[in-house]
């Protein structure tokens, strides 16, 4: 956990970047969730896989310029109502 140690030290919980349900169905695996779970376990920080939900299917980021990547994910994520209390005022490490 040396890489990102400062970010981990400042975080209150670990949240994976969610896949859209269609992409998850096709892959059957969310690499971000597995990495976030491992960071949570090793750091002792709470793991909150449902704190953010992807609500828009986006194209892959590979090969996109910075502005195109930002545009691609704009409005793609939401915090579900039931997770608002869990993350309000907390520092979230998004992996």
C-alpha positions as CSV (number, residue, x, y, z in Angstrom):
1,X,0.0,0.0,0.0
2,X,2.9,2.3,-0.5
3,X,1.5,3.6,-3.7
4,X,-1.3,6.0,-2.7
5,X,-0.4,5.8,1.0
6,X,-1.3,9.5,1.5
7,X,-4.6,9.1,-0.2
8,X,-5.4,6.0,1.9
9,X,-4.4,7.8,5.1
10,X,-6.8,10.7,4.4
11,X,-9.8,8.5,3.4
12,X,-12.7,7.4,5.5
13,X,-14.0,4.7,3.2
14,X,-13.2,2.9,0.0
15,X,-15.6,2.8,-3.0
16,X,-15.1,1.1,-6.3
17,X,-16.0,2.7,-9.6
18,X,-19.1,0.8,-10.6
19,X,-19.6,-0.8,-13.9
20,X,-22.9,-0.3,-15.8
21,X,-25.0,-3.4,-15.3
22,X,-24.7,-4.3,-19.0
23,X,-21.0,-4.2,-18.9
24,X,-20.9,-6.1,-15.6
25,X,-23.2,-8.8,-17.1
26,X,-20.9,-9.2,-20.1
27,X,-17.7,-9.3,-18.0
28,X,-19.0,-10.9,-14.8
29,X,-16.2,-9.1,-13.0
30,X,-15.5,-5.6,-11.8
31,X,-11.7,-5.1,-11.5
32,X,-12.2,-1.9,-9.6
33,X,-14.3,-3.6,-7.0
34,X,-11.7,-6.3,-6.5
35,X,-8.9,-3.8,-6.1
36,X,-11.0,-1.6,-3.8
37,X,-11.9,-4.7,-1.7
38,X,-8.2,-5.5,-1.3
39,X,-7.3,-1.9,-0.4
40,X,-10.1,-1.9,2.2
41,X,-8.9,-5.2,3.7
42,X,-5.2,-4.1,3.9
43,X,-5.9,-0.6,5.1
44,X,-8.8,-1.4,7.5
45,X,-11.0,1.2,5.9
46,X,-14.7,0.3,5.3
47,X,-15.6,-1.0,1.9
48,X,-18.7,0.4,0.4
49,X,-19.5,-1.2,-3.0
50,X,-22.9,0.3,-3.3
51,X,-22.2,3.9,-2.4
52,X,-22.0,5.0,-6.1
53,X,-24.1,3.7,-8.9
54,X,-23.4,4.0,-12.6
55,X,-26.6,5.2,-14.3
56,X,-25.3,5.8,-17.8
57,X,-23.6,3.3,-20.1
58,X,-20.5,5.0,-21.4
59,X,-18.0,4.1,-24.1
60,X,-14.6,2.8,-23.0
61,X,-12.1,5.5,-22.0
62,X,-9.2,3.9,-23.9
63,X,-7.7,6.2,-26.5
64,X,-9.8,9.2,-25.4
65,X,-8.2,12.6,-24.8
66,X,-8.7,14.2,-21.3
67,X,-11.7,16.4,-22.2
68,X,-13.3,13.5,-24.1
69,X,-12.9,11.3,-21.0
70,X,-14.5,13.9,-18.8
71,X,-17.4,14.4,-21.2
72,X,-17.8,10.6,-21.5
73,X,-18.4,10.1,-17.8
74,X,-20.4,13.3,-17.1
75,X,-23.6,12.4,-15.4
76,X,-22.8,8.7,-15.5
77,X,-22.7,8.2,-11.7
78,X,-25.2,8.8,-8.9
79,X,-25.1,8.4,-5.1
80,X,-28.2,6.3,-4.3
81,X,-30.5,7.9,-1.7
82,X,-29.8,5.0,0.7
83,X,-26.0,5.7,0.6
84,X,-26.2,9.5,1.1
85,X,-26.0,9.2,4.9
86,X,-23.1,6.7,4.7
87,X,-20.9,9.0,2.7
88,X,-22.1,12.5,3.7
89,X,-19.1,14.5,5.0
90,X,-16.7,11.6,4.6
91,X,-13.6,11.4,2.5
92,X,-14.1,8.7,-0.2
93,X,-11.3,6.9,-1.8
94,X,-12.7,6.0,-5.2
95,X,-10.8,3.1,-6.9
